[in-house]
Amino acid sequence: MPSFPPPGAVTICEINRDLVAADALSDARAKDAYGDVLGMVFAPIPFQPEALLPSREPAAPAADQVEPAETAPAPGLAATISEFFRRMVFPPLDPNLLEEFDTQKVSWNPYKHCLAFVSGKNQVTVQDFEDSDAKEPCILTSDHQTDVKAVEWRPNSGKMIAVACKGGICLWSASYPGNVPFMKPGITSSSSSAFPRGSGGQWILVDVLRGSSAELISALCWKPDGRYLASASCNSPSFTIWDVSQGLGTPIRRGLSNISLVRWSPSGDYLLAAKFDGTFHFWETNTWTSEPWSSSNGYVSGANWDPEGRVALLSFSNSTTLGSIHFSSKPPSLDAHLLPVELPEIFSLIVSRGIEKLAWDASGERLALSFKDGNEMYRGLIAVYDVRRSPLISLSLVGFIRGPGEGAKPLAFAFHSKFKQGPLLSVCWSSGWCCTYPLILRSH
């Protein structure tokens, strides 16, 4: 049976399909549950949740505003596409949707036990769990960094963070005695970035990749080799590929609808770009050609790739059925087919209107998702699934994660991409805590 946290309890971790709960957040309880196995405890981090809360629910389009139109599969795609995805809908973009949409607000350093997350309207919090002297997290703020929407660590670069905000992308780099990063000329020192006392280092704002002054950068994704950064704005019809070392950005495909997310595949061969009108493109990044797809079930609310980069798993804002895109040939081919992935528990137990957020562990073993509405018993919980890929994706419900505080809801969550002991999930809760949950731990 799936694990269900008792009312009033908070989840601590998962151990072999059992989600352990306690009466309250406690480092001592976490140490008893998993500390001896991992050799460390991930203490919860307080933050300011008001900046991450949507002002109100986005208005649903009226029935007479939505006119589905029959569409044929795009050339080169497999002919067999589920009826679930065969009709296109283009709902009008509600401004409040931009506040509710799940951007990359939580990010783990791929090679360190170092977590960064959006913790306020203009700030990012960084917690280094490996630094025994850093009892308090570091707060990154700058005059250049306003209306922060997303954050992501740069691969293969030590400690560098990209922060999406109004008018551009702030690049922060860790500085230690004897290892001072290069700062681009013209970047002012109006930044607050000192490490906690005793750590011997600081964060430096080394560059600002500037777009239009009115553009609010809301989505980021690094190419896995760390050379290029893809960014998108919720109020712009194109996405940009940045050569970070040169500070140069190339806009891709102007004239499309507003872009909501970008996701690079693990191999770097493909880039997924999704839009608020329910359409999404898979781009082949050698020639920068693409194939369009469409959904009649709202916009793509979440997306992740499998470890090999051959399957993309997507959730949709108005559906409790996921979609898995399977590429049938090696890159640069864009031939692919789509299969629905059912979540019967969400439909029957929770009575949800759709999936709100999705995160898939980089090992492919665990899937976490939150959902819209739901009955009182399940509201605000995160569902955790065991994932099998042999060769098609199948899901088995492990249980539910409950956050701290009465009525807490998940605002953002993400997995560590290279945690050796198993999936590691961090969640920012509306109660003002960022909590980390080790999953599928094995004691042997």
Phi, psi and omega in degrees: 000143177297146179284132178234123182288133179299152177304132181090346180273162175237146181280143180252312183188178170245136173231107177051058176072011175245116179273111186280133180238159178220170182290331183201165175299132183201123175296326179294319179292321178295321178297319178295323186282316184219353185301320181291329180287315183272335186080013179198163178234137178263095183290144177295149184242125178283151177205182182260101187285343186302323183290341183260355182276134175292148182292324176195170177292139177294143181289137178282141179294144177293155185299325182281357177269349184246117181237098180296142179233136180292134179229150178266156176301146179294148179304140178089348179271158178299142186289334184273103177236134181304143176303336179303332184241022188263000180236137182264140176229137181236080179289150177294147182280118178273130181303327181290341177298330182294332179278329184278334190298143183279099174263176185281080184268353180229134181211135175259138169299129184299335189242358182230160172274063186231121188248137174234140177207154176289120188240004180187176184300323184236019188220159176233138176257136178237127178237120177262104182286347180275341183272104183294338179276343184269078180287330180252147178288165178261139180251126179258117176223153180198154174297335179282346192247092180235147179055061184289134181239336185205157180212141177205135177290144177276128177292150173057036182220019184073246181236090173228137183236135171260132181238119179275131182207188182288125176087356180166196182232123177271132178250118179252143178225142178285138180237131178234160176305124182087357180216078183258122182288157178285131179252129182297135178302141179098348176279119183284166182264023182278051183237148175247111191209021182293140172292160174301153182307134176095349183277339174077018181215182177204165174261138180239133172283107189264339182196156172230115176275112191260131170255209175293144182297334180269354186278130177259104179290123187236354181217139179224150170198123177280141166296142187304335178277354176082002183279316184248149178235125175266135177224155179214155179242137180292347178244028179223144182270016178222161170246164187236137173255118183260128165273099193294322181296330179266345183071025184249136179242138179244113177290142180242126171056077173286159176096359177273177178282174185300131184269135185255327180205157173227139180219117177275142177287158182301331179274346183083004183279337184228151174228126175266129175235120182249153184233162185287348181274005180095358178260159176206153182238142166256120180258136171269122195270005174276311180255353183055050168254162185215164172235134180270148173228164180215156180227142174263011187242037180090187181278164176289111183270344178196152180202140174212157178258155172284169185301330182272349181074025179253349180226132174247133180252126186236143170246158185231145191295334184243029182212150172258014173253130176274164173238134176246121180264118182252120176278126188272345180225166180285160176302146010269015182298141175251010176295128184204164173222157185244137176232138176285146175240112186280147175235075187299329181295321181296319183289315187274320183277315193264335181055057184267155175276340182169172180275132182267314181217154182217140172218134181241124180300142184297337176281348181083007187270331185227141176237133176240139178211150172246164190221157179282144175057239185089157180288171189301323185296324187255357186296132178086358180272159172252126178274134179245128182242144167277134186247132173241140182227082187212077346272343181276156181281130173227146187238143176229124184291122177274315180163199187231146177255129175249134180272173181282145177096146181293128178070021181297138178236147178285123179269328180195149176203156182200154176267149165292136187274343184219035178284121191289331185275004179130179179301141181226113187250131175245137186229130169267120184259152180295346178280357176094028177229137170257113186247147180242134186236108170291137183237157179042048176289144177237129186279347182264000000 
